[in-house]
Amino acid sequence: MPSSRNAGVPYFSQWESPELVDDILSGRIRTEDDPAWSASGASTPEDYAFWSWRGCGIACLRMILAHSGVAPPPAMILMRELETAGAYRRDGDRVAGMIYQPFVDYLSTQSWGLEATSVAPLPLDQLSDHMTAPDSFAMVSVHASIRDAESGTPPPSRIGGHLVLVTDCTDEGVTFHNPSGRTKETQSGVSMGWETFDRYFAERGILLTAHG
């Protein structure tokens, strides 16, 4: 059963049009053709298309900020700042990131009231214990195919590579927002049993507490 803890956390997709994510992922429309691309702060549709596919961590941060009463900067503003901070490292068409410790260090320089710690390994019981504290969140590494977990898609051959925002943990499982969910049901307030979640979970992430 979905939990009420951290209820009402705003949702942001890593794309500016959440209702078009399924079309973007399936290739029915080009990322450049997202009609809301300029809201990201990108300079061109091509710039938006390149970075939006790598923006799961940015979306998670924007959700936490909005829940904490901070107007979240546009995604590309945050991306540029975090690239300067070393949390994203671009080499041509390849990008390493999000790199956790530079991200944590960046947060410490801001006035948002966010306390963050990079944790690896991050066992499920430590994640659950952290989420019992007030105003706690976790950005955790999972495989992107977690968005299709309930459709009978086989478990991934590898895990990690995508960040989701955990908003609650209960005895039954975990509740999270997924920046690359295809539909409303797989985007916001997704509730998943521990056994299923563990098949996608890479046992690493960033534990956060909002002190706003």
C-alpha positions as CSV (number, residue, x, y, z in Angstrom):
1,M,0.0,0.0,0.0
2,P,1.4,3.5,-0.8
3,S,2.7,5.4,2.2
4,S,1.8,8.9,3.1
5,R,5.3,9.8,4.3
6,N,6.8,12.6,2.2
7,A,3.5,12.8,0.4
8,G,3.1,15.6,-2.1
9,V,6.7,15.6,-3.2
10,P,6.6,17.4,-6.6
11,Y,7.5,15.4,-9.6
12,F,10.0,16.4,-12.3
13,S,10.9,14.2,-15.3
14,Q,14.3,14.4,-16.8
15,W,12.5,15.6,-19.9
16,E,10.4,18.8,-19.9
17,S,7.2,17.0,-21.1
18,P,6.5,14.1,-18.8
19,E,3.5,13.1,-20.9
20,L,5.8,12.5,-23.9
21,V,8.4,10.3,-22.1
22,D,7.0,7.1,-23.6
23,D,7.2,8.5,-27.1
24,I,10.7,9.7,-26.5
25,L,11.9,6.4,-25.1
26,S,10.3,4.4,-27.9
27,G,11.7,6.7,-30.6
28,R,8.2,7.8,-31.8
29,I,9.4,11.4,-31.4
30,R,12.8,12.9,-31.3
31,T,14.0,14.4,-28.1
32,E,14.7,17.6,-30.0
33,D,11.0,17.8,-30.8
34,D,9.9,18.1,-27.2
35,P,7.9,21.3,-27.5
36,A,8.9,22.4,-24.0
37,W,12.6,21.9,-24.5
38,S,13.5,25.6,-23.9
39,A,12.1,25.4,-20.3
40,S,15.2,23.4,-19.5
41,G,17.4,26.4,-20.0
42,A,19.2,24.6,-22.9
43,S,20.6,26.9,-25.6
44,T,19.3,24.7,-28.5
45,P,17.1,21.6,-29.0
46,E,20.2,19.6,-29.7
47,D,21.8,20.7,-26.4
48,Y,18.6,19.7,-24.6
49,A,18.5,16.3,-26.4
50,F,22.1,15.5,-25.4
51,W,21.8,16.4,-21.7
52,S,18.2,15.3,-20.9
53,W,19.1,11.7,-21.3
54,R,21.7,12.2,-18.6
55,G,19.5,14.3,-16.3
56,C,18.0,11.8,-13.8
57,G,20.0,13.1,-10.9
58,I,19.2,16.7,-11.8
59,A,15.5,15.8,-11.8
60,C,15.8,14.2,-8.4
61,L,17.5,17.3,-7.0
62,R,14.8,19.6,-8.4
63,M,12.1,17.5,-6.7
64,I,13.8,17.8,-3.3
65,L,14.3,21.5,-3.7
66,A,10.6,22.1,-4.7
67,H,9.4,20.0,-1.7
68,S,11.7,22.1,0.5
69,G,10.2,25.3,-0.6
70,V,13.0,26.3,-2.9
71,A,12.2,27.3,-6.5
72,P,14.3,24.8,-8.4
73,P,16.6,26.3,-11.1
74,P,16.1,25.0,-14.6
75,A,17.6,21.7,-15.3
76,M,20.4,22.9,-17.6
77,I,21.4,25.7,-15.2
78,L,22.0,23.0,-12.6
79,M,23.7,20.7,-15.1
80,R,26.2,23.4,-16.1
81,E,27.0,24.2,-12.5
82,L,27.5,20.5,-11.7
83,E,29.6,20.0,-14.7
84,T,31.8,22.8,-13.5
85,A,31.9,21.2,-10.0
86,G,33.1,17.9,-11.5
87,A,29.9,15.9,-11.0
88,Y,29.6,15.4,-14.8
89,R,32.7,15.0,-17.0
90,R,32.1,15.3,-20.7
91,D,34.5,13.9,-23.3
92,G,33.0,14.5,-26.7
93,D,29.8,12.5,-26.9
94,R,30.5,10.6,-23.7
95,V,29.7,11.8,-20.2
96,A,30.8,10.3,-16.9
97,G,28.3,11.1,-14.1
98,M,26.5,11.8,-11.9
99,I,29.7,11.4,-9.8
100,Y,28.5,11.3,-6.2
101,Q,31.1,13.0,-4.2
102,P,31.5,16.2,-6.3
103,F,27.7,16.4,-6.3
104,V,27.7,16.2,-2.4
105,D,30.5,18.8,-2.3
106,Y,28.5,21.1,-4.6
107,L,25.4,20.9,-2.3
108,S,27.5,21.9,0.6
109,T,28.3,25.2,-1.1
110,Q,24.6,26.1,-1.6
111,S,22.2,27.7,0.8
112,W,19.4,25.1,0.3
113,G,19.7,23.4,3.7
114,L,20.5,20.0,2.2
115,E,22.8,17.7,4.0
116,A,24.1,14.9,1.8
117,T,26.3,11.8,2.1
118,S,27.6,9.5,-0.7
119,V,27.2,5.9,0.4
120,A,28.6,2.8,-1.3
121,P,27.8,0.1,-0.5
122,L,24.3,1.0,0.6
123,P,22.5,-2.0,1.9
124,L,18.7,-2.0,1.9
125,D,18.5,-1.9,5.7
126,Q,20.7,1.2,5.8
127,L,18.5,2.8,3.2
128,S,15.4,1.9,5.2
129,D,16.9,3.2,8.4
130,H,17.8,6.5,6.9
131,M,14.3,7.0,5.6
132,T,12.8,6.9,9.1
133,A,14.4,10.3,9.9
134,P,12.3,13.4,9.3
135,D,12.8,15.2,6.0
136,S,14.9,12.4,4.6
137,F,15.4,11.4,1.0
138,A,17.7,9.2,-1.0
139,M,18.9,9.3,-4.6
140,V,19.7,5.7,-5.4
141,S,21.3,3.9,-8.3
142,V,19.0,1.4,-10.1
143,H,18.8,0.0,-13.6
144,A,16.6,2.2,-15.9
145,S,14.4,-0.8,-16.8
146,I,12.9,-0.5,-13.3
147,R,10.3,1.6,-15.1
148,D,9.0,-1.6,-16.8
149,A,9.3,-3.9,-13.7
150,E,5.6,-4.4,-13.4
151,S,5.1,-5.3,-17.0
152,G,6.8,-8.7,-16.8
153,T,10.1,-7.4,-18.3
154,P,12.9,-9.8,-17.4
155,P,15.3,-8.6,-14.7
156,P,18.4,-6.7,-16.0
157,S,21.7,-8.4,-16.7
158,R,23.4,-5.5,-14.9
159,I,22.2,-3.0,-12.3
160,G,22.8,0.7,-11.8
161,G,23.2,3.6,-14.2
162,H,20.0,5.5,-13.4
163,L,18.9,7.5,-10.3
164,V,15.5,7.5,-8.7
165,L,14.3,9.5,-5.7
166,V,13.3,7.4,-2.7
167,T,10.6,9.2,-0.7
168,D,9.6,6.5,1.8
169,C,10.4,3.0,3.0
170,T,8.0,0.6,4.8
171,D,8.1,-3.0,5.9
172,E,6.5,-3.9,2.6
173,G,8.8,-2.0,0.3
174,V,10.0,1.3,-1.1
175,T,8.2,4.4,-2.6
176,F,10.0,6.5,-5.2
177,H,9.7,9.0,-8.0
178,N,11.3,7.9,-11.3
179,P,12.6,10.7,-13.6
180,S,12.3,8.4,-16.6
181,G,9.0,6.7,-15.9
182,R,6.9,6.2,-19.0
183,T,3.5,7.0,-17.5
184,K,2.1,8.7,-14.4
185,E,1.9,5.4,-12.7
186,T,5.6,4.6,-13.3
187,Q,6.7,8.2,-12.7
188,S,5.4,9.5,-9.4
189,G,4.8,7.7,-6.1
190,V,5.8,4.3,-7.4
191,S,5.4,1.6,-4.7
192,M,7.5,-1.5,-5.1
193,G,8.2,-4.5,-2.9
194,W,11.7,-5.0,-1.5
195,E,12.3,-8.2,-3.4
196,T,11.5,-6.6,-6.8
197,F,13.3,-3.3,-6.0
198,D,16.4,-5.3,-5.0
199,R,16.7,-6.8,-8.5
200,Y,17.4,-3.4,-9.9
201,F,19.2,-1.7,-7.0
202,A,23.0,-1.2,-7.3
203,E,23.4,-0.7,-3.5
204,R,24.8,2.8,-3.8
205,G,23.5,6.3,-3.7
206,I,23.2,9.6,-1.9
207,L,21.4,10.0,1.4
208,L,19.9,13.4,2.0
209,T,18.2,15.4,4.8
210,A,16.4,18.7,4.2
211,H,17.0,21.3,6.9
212,G,15.1,24.1,5.2
